[in-house]
Amino acid sequence: MQQQQQQFIDAAPGFRLWTEQLGPVDAPPLLLIAGATMPGPGWPAPLVDALAAHHRVIRYDHRDTGRSTWAFDERPYRITDLAQDVIAVLDGLGIGRAHIVGLSLGGMLAQLALADHPDRLLSATLIGTNALSTAPYTRPDGTEIPAADLPGISPEVLEMWARPVEDHGLEAELDRRVAHWRLLAGPQLPFDVDYFRDLERGIIEHTGHYTSSTAHGRADHSGMLRTEQLAANEIPTLVISAPAEPVFPPPHPHHLTQAIGTAHLVEIAGMGHALPPAVHAPLASALLRHTGATA
């Protein structure tokens, strides 16, 4: 991967965010918004490279991840503040409007950007997330399911999330993170242990330590619903459907597509709540078609 530029952005008082830009500076900008506790390098390099062939790709470290400021205990913030960071990154890099791609928590932040700052977006793509909407889900047979009754996170994932993270050294931490990715990846695609171990080793090297932050789980999640604004959305929006998703399993992607105006859905075969090598090419293809970079 050819590095173009790294830059720190002052997003809010006491919080600086690490950013990285790759690809042609004059290409349409595309901002990648990672999931909870995941810094920018959590986006796989092959996927980023494929996007950077057509876009000015930006990835960044959330607060309390990677090389950005870790200060939640001294300066607690809300999840909606993380959504404001999306706009702060664009402002700091002098970008008026951008395509955005959000994964997991990043998909929620992308929805907040859609609802609150549509004038800053060219398009949005939502991956592995749920709708910030109380609109019911309508089944193919016409029956309605309240949003609150849609399937929840798998018990296995919840059980792992509930375990305290103990420090038993670097290799043990890598084992724990790989086991986490195994659960998140789902059962439909072969699991590549070495790939995810290398991914996490790179994240730790980028960060400079292997401490796992709990800030995003402890942040105030209130005030995130945007039912009416999302229904009225006019920004082109792509929803990625992952059939092996254990965090927001189907029909969550279909509910997202119904709850957000102009949204359409593309399924990536075998995909779960992770980005293993098998999904890089089909995901990049779907993203580039959506942004108009390829036919």
PASE-680108 format. One record per residue (C-alpha): residue number from 0; z negated, y, x; residue in three letters. Coordinates in Angstrom, 1 decimal, always signed. Layout:
# PASE-680108
REC; num; pz; py; px; residuo
REC; NUM; Z; Y; X; Ala
...
This chain:
# PASE-680108
REC; num; pz; py; px; residuo
REC; 0; +0.0; +0.0; +0.0; Met
REC; 1; +1.0; +3.4; +1.4; Gln
REC; 2; -1.9; +5.9; +1.1; Gln
REC; 3; -0.8; +9.3; +0.0; Gln
REC; 4; -3.8; +11.4; -0.3; Gln
REC; 5; -7.6; +11.1; -0.8; Gln
REC; 6; -9.5; +14.0; -2.3; Gln
REC; 7; -12.9; +14.8; -3.7; Phe
REC; 8; -13.2; +16.6; -7.0; Ile
REC; 9; -16.2; +18.6; -8.2; Asp
REC; 10; -16.3; +17.2; -11.8; Ala
REC; 11; -19.7; +18.6; -12.9; Ala
REC; 12; -22.8; +20.2; -11.3; Pro
REC; 13; -24.1; +17.7; -8.8; Gly
REC; 14; -21.2; +15.2; -9.2; Phe
REC; 15; -18.2; +14.8; -6.8; Arg
REC; 16; -15.6; +12.2; -7.6; Leu
REC; 17; -13.4; +10.4; -5.0; Trp
REC; 18; -9.7; +10.3; -5.9; Thr
REC; 19; -6.7; +8.8; -4.4; Glu
REC; 20; -3.0; +9.6; -5.1; Gln
REC; 21; -0.1; +7.3; -4.4; Leu
REC; 22; +3.6; +7.5; -5.0; Gly
REC; 23; +6.0; +10.4; -5.1; Pro
REC; 24; +4.3; +13.7; -5.6; Val
REC; 25; +7.0; +14.9; -8.0; Asp
REC; 26; +6.9; +11.8; -10.2; Ala
REC; 27; +5.2; +11.8; -13.6; Pro
REC; 28; +1.5; +11.5; -13.0; Pro
REC; 29; -0.3; +8.4; -14.2; Leu
REC; 30; -4.2; +8.2; -14.1; Leu
REC; 31; -6.0; +4.9; -14.0; Leu
REC; 32; -9.4; +4.8; -15.6; Ile
REC; 33; -11.5; +1.8; -14.5; Ala
REC; 34; -14.2; +0.0; -16.4; Gly
REC; 35; -17.9; +0.3; -16.2; Ala
REC; 36; -19.4; +0.1; -12.7; Thr
REC; 37; -15.9; -0.3; -11.2; Met
REC; 38; -14.6; +2.1; -8.6; Pro
REC; 39; -10.9; +3.0; -8.2; Gly
REC; 40; -10.1; +0.2; -5.8; Pro
REC; 41; -10.9; -2.2; -8.6; Gly
REC; 42; -7.4; -1.6; -9.8; Trp
REC; 43; -5.4; -4.3; -7.9; Pro
REC; 44; -3.2; -3.0; -5.1; Ala
REC; 45; +0.0; -4.9; -6.2; Pro
REC; 46; -0.3; -3.4; -9.7; Leu
REC; 47; -0.9; +0.1; -8.3; Val
REC; 48; +2.1; -0.3; -5.9; Asp
REC; 49; +4.4; -1.4; -8.8; Ala
REC; 50; +3.3; +1.7; -10.8; Leu
REC; 51; +3.6; +4.0; -7.8; Ala
REC; 52; +7.2; +3.1; -7.3; Ala
REC; 53; +7.9; +5.3; -10.4; His
REC; 54; +4.7; +7.4; -10.8; His
REC; 55; +2.3; +9.7; -9.0; Arg
REC; 56; -0.6; +7.2; -9.5; Val
REC; 57; -4.2; +8.5; -9.4; Ile
REC; 58; -7.2; +6.3; -9.3; Arg
REC; 59; -10.7; +7.5; -8.9; Tyr
REC; 60; -14.4; +6.4; -8.6; Asp
REC; 61; -16.5; +7.0; -11.6; His
REC; 62; -19.9; +8.6; -11.1; Arg
REC; 63; -22.3; +6.1; -9.6; Asp
REC; 64; -19.5; +3.9; -8.2; Thr
REC; 65; -17.6; +3.8; -4.9; Gly
REC; 66; -17.6; +7.0; -2.9; Arg
REC; 67; -18.4; +9.3; -5.8; Ser
REC; 68; -21.9; +10.8; -6.3; Thr
REC; 69; -24.6; +8.3; -7.2; Trp
REC; 70; -27.3; +10.3; -9.0; Ala
REC; 71; -27.9; +9.0; -12.5; Phe
REC; 72; -31.7; +8.6; -12.0; Asp
REC; 73; -31.9; +12.3; -11.0; Glu
REC; 74; -29.3; +13.6; -13.3; Arg
REC; 75; -28.7; +11.3; -16.2; Pro
REC; 76; -25.5; +11.7; -18.2; Tyr
REC; 77; -23.7; +10.5; -21.3; Arg
REC; 78; -20.7; +8.3; -21.6; Ile
REC; 79; -18.9; +11.3; -23.1; Thr
REC; 80; -19.6; +13.1; -19.8; Asp
REC; 81; -17.6; +10.4; -18.1; Leu
REC; 82; -14.7; +11.2; -20.5; Ala
REC; 83; -14.9; +14.8; -19.4; Gln
REC; 84; -14.5; +13.6; -15.9; Asp
REC; 85; -11.0; +12.3; -16.8; Val
REC; 86; -10.0; +15.9; -17.6; Ile
REC; 87; -11.9; +17.2; -14.5; Ala
REC; 88; -9.8; +14.9; -12.3; Val
REC; 89; -6.6; +16.2; -13.8; Leu
REC; 90; -7.8; +19.8; -13.4; Asp
REC; 91; -9.0; +19.2; -9.8; Gly
REC; 92; -5.6; +17.8; -8.9; Leu
REC; 93; -3.6; +20.5; -10.7; Gly
REC; 94; -2.1; +18.2; -13.2; Ile
REC; 95; -1.3; +19.6; -16.7; Gly
REC; 96; -0.4; +16.4; -18.5; Arg
REC; 97; -0.5; +12.8; -17.4; Ala
REC; 98; +0.0; +9.2; -18.6; His
REC; 99; -3.5; +7.5; -18.7; Ile
REC; 100; -4.4; +3.8; -18.5; Val
REC; 101; -7.9; +2.8; -19.4; Gly
REC; 102; -9.5; -0.6; -18.9; Leu
REC; 103; -12.7; -1.7; -20.8; Ser
REC; 104; -15.0; +1.3; -20.7; Leu
REC; 105; -12.0; +3.2; -19.3; Gly
REC; 106; -10.2; +2.3; -22.5; Gly
REC; 107; -13.0; +4.1; -24.5; Met
REC; 108; -12.8; +7.1; -22.2; Leu
REC; 109; -9.0; +7.1; -22.8; Ala
REC; 110; -9.6; +7.2; -26.5; Gln
REC; 111; -12.0; +10.1; -26.2; Leu
REC; 112; -9.3; +11.9; -24.2; Ala
REC; 113; -6.7; +11.1; -26.9; Leu
REC; 114; -9.0; +12.5; -29.6; Ala
REC; 115; -10.4; +15.5; -27.7; Asp
REC; 116; -7.6; +16.5; -25.3; His
REC; 117; -4.3; +15.3; -26.6; Pro
REC; 118; -2.6; +18.4; -25.0; Asp
REC; 119; -3.4; +16.9; -21.6; Arg
REC; 120; -1.7; +13.5; -22.2; Leu
REC; 121; +1.8; +12.2; -22.0; Leu
REC; 122; +0.9; +8.7; -23.2; Ser
REC; 123; -2.1; +6.3; -23.2; Ala
REC; 124; -2.6; +2.6; -22.6; Thr
REC; 125; -5.7; +0.8; -23.7; Leu
REC; 126; -6.7; -2.5; -22.2; Ile
REC; 127; -9.7; -4.7; -22.9; Gly
REC; 128; -11.5; -2.3; -25.2; Thr
REC; 129; -12.6; -1.7; -28.8; Asn
REC; 130; -11.7; +1.1; -31.2; Ala
REC; 131; -14.0; +4.1; -31.4; Leu
REC; 132; -13.4; +4.0; -35.1; Ser
REC; 133; -15.1; +2.9; -38.3; Thr
REC; 134; -11.8; +2.1; -39.9; Ala
REC; 135; -11.7; -1.5; -41.2; Pro
REC; 136; -9.4; -4.1; -39.8; Tyr
REC; 137; -6.8; -5.4; -42.2; Thr
REC; 138; -5.9; -9.0; -41.7; Arg
REC; 139; -2.3; -10.3; -42.1; Pro
REC; 140; -3.3; -11.5; -45.6; Asp
REC; 141; -4.4; -8.0; -46.6; Gly
REC; 142; -8.2; -8.6; -46.6; Thr
REC; 143; -10.3; -6.0; -44.9; Glu
REC; 144; -13.0; -6.6; -42.3; Ile
REC; 145; -15.5; -3.9; -41.5; Pro
REC; 146; -15.2; -2.8; -37.9; Ala
REC; 147; -18.8; -3.7; -37.3; Ala
REC; 148; -18.1; -7.3; -38.3; Asp
REC; 149; -15.4; -7.9; -35.7; Leu
REC; 150; -16.2; -10.6; -33.0; Pro
REC; 151; -18.7; -9.6; -30.4; Gly
REC; 152; -19.0; -10.3; -26.6; Ile
REC; 153; -19.1; -14.0; -25.7; Ser
REC; 154; -22.7; -15.4; -25.3; Pro
REC; 155; -21.9; -16.5; -21.7; Glu
REC; 156; -20.9; -13.0; -20.7; Val
REC; 157; -23.9; -11.5; -22.4; Leu
REC; 158; -26.2; -14.0; -20.7; Glu
REC; 159; -24.9; -13.1; -17.3; Met
REC; 160; -25.1; -9.4; -18.0; Trp
REC; 161; -28.8; -9.9; -19.0; Ala
REC; 162; -29.7; -11.5; -15.6; Arg
REC; 163; -31.4; -9.2; -13.1; Pro
REC; 164; -29.3; -8.6; -10.0; Val
REC; 165; -31.3; -9.6; -6.9; Glu
REC; 166; -30.5; -8.9; -3.3; Asp
REC; 167; -29.9; -12.1; -1.4; His
REC; 168; -27.4; -10.7; +1.0; Gly
REC; 169; -23.7; -9.9; +1.1; Leu
REC; 170; -22.3; -13.4; +0.6; Glu
REC; 171; -24.6; -14.1; -2.3; Ala
REC; 172; -23.6; -10.9; -3.9; Glu
REC; 173; -19.9; -11.8; -3.5; Leu
REC; 174; -20.7; -15.2; -5.1; Asp
REC; 175; -22.3; -13.5; -8.0; Arg
REC; 176; -19.4; -11.1; -8.5; Arg
REC; 177; -16.8; -13.8; -8.3; Val
REC; 178; -18.7; -15.9; -10.9; Ala
REC; 179; -18.7; -12.8; -13.1; His
REC; 180; -14.9; -12.4; -12.8; Trp
REC; 181; -14.5; -16.1; -13.6; Arg
REC; 182; -16.3; -15.5; -16.9; Leu
REC; 183; -14.3; -12.3; -17.6; Leu
REC; 184; -10.9; -13.9; -16.7; Ala
REC; 185; -11.2; -16.4; -19.5; Gly
REC; 186; -9.9; -20.0; -19.5; Pro
REC; 187; -6.2; -19.7; -20.0; Gln
REC; 188; -5.0; -18.8; -16.5; Leu
REC; 189; -5.9; -20.6; -13.2; Pro
REC; 190; -8.8; -18.8; -11.5; Phe
REC; 191; -8.1; -17.6; -7.9; Asp
REC; 192; -11.5; -17.5; -6.2; Val
REC; 193; -10.1; -16.1; -2.9; Asp
REC; 194; -8.3; -13.3; -4.7; Tyr
REC; 195; -11.4; -12.0; -6.5; Phe
REC; 196; -13.6; -12.5; -3.5; Arg
REC; 197; -11.2; -10.4; -1.4; Asp
REC; 198; -11.0; -7.8; -4.2; Leu
REC; 199; -14.8; -7.4; -4.2; Glu
REC; 200; -15.1; -7.5; -0.4; Arg
REC; 201; -12.6; -4.5; -0.4; Gly
REC; 202; -14.6; -2.7; -3.0; Ile
REC; 203; -17.8; -3.2; -1.0; Ile
REC; 204; -16.1; -1.9; +2.2; Glu
REC; 205; -14.8; +1.1; +0.2; His
REC; 206; -18.2; +1.9; -1.2; Thr
REC; 207; -20.1; +1.3; +2.0; Gly
REC; 208; -22.8; -1.0; +0.5; His
REC; 209; -23.1; -3.8; -2.1; Tyr
REC; 210; -25.6; -2.3; -4.4; Thr
REC; 211; -24.6; -2.8; -8.0; Ser
REC; 212; -25.1; +0.3; -10.2; Ser
REC; 213; -26.6; +0.0; -13.7; Thr
REC; 214; -26.0; +3.6; -14.6; Ala
REC; 215; -23.2; +3.1; -17.1; His
REC; 216; -25.1; +0.6; -19.0; Gly
REC; 217; -28.1; +3.0; -19.2; Arg
REC; 218; -26.1; +6.1; -20.1; Ala
REC; 219; -26.3; +7.5; -23.6; Asp
REC; 220; -23.6; +5.9; -25.7; His
REC; 221; -24.0; +8.1; -28.7; Ser
REC; 222; -21.4; +10.5; -30.1; Gly
REC; 223; -18.4; +8.4; -29.2; Met
REC; 224; -16.9; +7.7; -32.7; Leu
REC; 225; -13.5; +9.5; -33.3; Arg
REC; 226; -12.3; +7.8; -36.5; Thr
REC; 227; -10.4; +10.7; -38.0; Glu
REC; 228; -9.0; +12.0; -34.7; Gln
REC; 229; -7.7; +8.6; -33.6; Leu
REC; 230; -6.0; +8.0; -37.0; Ala
REC; 231; -4.2; +11.3; -36.6; Ala
REC; 232; -3.1; +10.6; -33.0; Asn
REC; 233; +0.5; +11.5; -32.2; Glu
REC; 234; +0.4; +10.6; -28.4; Ile
REC; 235; +2.4; +7.5; -27.7; Pro
REC; 236; -0.2; +4.8; -27.3; Thr
REC; 237; +0.1; +1.2; -26.1; Leu
REC; 238; -2.5; -1.5; -26.7; Val
REC; 239; -2.6; -4.5; -24.5; Ile
REC; 240; -3.6; -7.7; -26.3; Ser
REC; 241; -5.3; -10.3; -24.1; Ala
REC; 242; -5.6; -13.7; -25.9; Pro
REC; 243; -8.3; -15.0; -23.5; Ala
REC; 244; -10.4; -11.8; -23.8; Glu
REC; 245; -14.2; -12.7; -23.9; Pro
REC; 246; -15.5; -9.1; -24.2; Val
REC; 247; -13.4; -7.7; -27.0; Phe
REC; 248; -11.5; -10.7; -28.3; Pro
REC; 249; -8.7; -10.7; -30.9; Pro
REC; 250; -8.4; -9.2; -33.4; Pro
REC; 251; -9.9; -6.2; -31.5; His
REC; 252; -6.5; -5.2; -30.0; Pro
REC; 253; -4.9; -5.4; -33.5; His
REC; 254; -7.7; -3.3; -34.9; His
REC; 255; -7.1; -0.7; -32.2; Leu
REC; 256; -3.4; -0.7; -33.1; Thr
REC; 257; -4.3; -0.1; -36.8; Gln
REC; 258; -7.0; +2.5; -36.1; Ala
REC; 259; -4.9; +4.7; -33.8; Ile
REC; 260; -1.8; +6.6; -35.0; Gly
REC; 261; +1.5; +5.8; -33.2; Thr
REC; 262; -0.1; +2.8; -31.4; Ala
REC; 263; +1.9; -0.4; -30.7; His
REC; 264; +0.8; -3.7; -29.2; Leu
REC; 265; +2.1; -5.9; -26.4; Val
REC; 266; +0.5; -9.2; -25.6; Glu
REC; 267; +0.1; -10.5; -22.0; Ile
REC; 268; +0.1; -14.3; -22.0; Ala
REC; 269; -3.1; -15.9; -20.8; Gly
REC; 270; -4.8; -12.6; -20.0; Met
REC; 271; -8.6; -12.1; -20.3; Gly
REC; 272; -10.9; -9.2; -19.3; His
REC; 273; -9.6; -9.3; -15.7; Ala
REC; 274; -6.5; -8.5; -13.8; Leu
REC; 275; -5.6; -11.6; -11.7; Pro
REC; 276; -2.3; -11.9; -9.9; Pro
REC; 277; -0.6; -13.7; -12.8; Ala
REC; 278; -0.8; -10.6; -15.0; Val
REC; 279; +0.2; -7.9; -12.5; His
REC; 280; +4.0; -8.2; -13.1; Ala
REC; 281; +4.0; -8.4; -16.9; Pro
REC; 282; +1.4; -5.7; -17.2; Leu
REC; 283; +3.2; -3.4; -14.8; Ala
REC; 284; +6.4; -4.0; -16.8; Ser
REC; 285; +4.7; -3.2; -20.1; Ala
REC; 286; +3.2; +0.0; -18.6; Leu
REC; 287; +6.4; +1.2; -17.1; Leu
REC; 288; +8.4; +0.6; -20.3; Arg
REC; 289; +5.7; +2.5; -22.2; His
REC; 290; +5.8; +5.5; -19.9; Thr
REC; 291; +9.6; +5.6; -20.0; Gly
REC; 292; +9.9; +4.8; -16.3; Ala
REC; 293; +12.0; +1.7; -17.0; Thr
REC; 294; +14.1; +0.6; -20.0; Ala
